[in-house]
Amino acid sequence: MAEFKRAQRDYPLSFKIAVVEQVEKGEMTYKQAQLRYGVRPF
């Protein structure tokens, strides 16, 4: 039986909130957050 990796990562809620806060405060753009943290669009 073949195994496969999940394409989506599970991030802790605290991490998600911190990244969203940085974007909302204008500290970085969404694109910058994608590059810096490796998050993907939903």
Summary of the structure (lengths in Angstrom):
residues: 42
radius of gyration: 13.0
end to end distance: 29.4
largest distance: 47.0
contacts: 59
relative contact order: 0.15
helix: 48%
strand: 0%
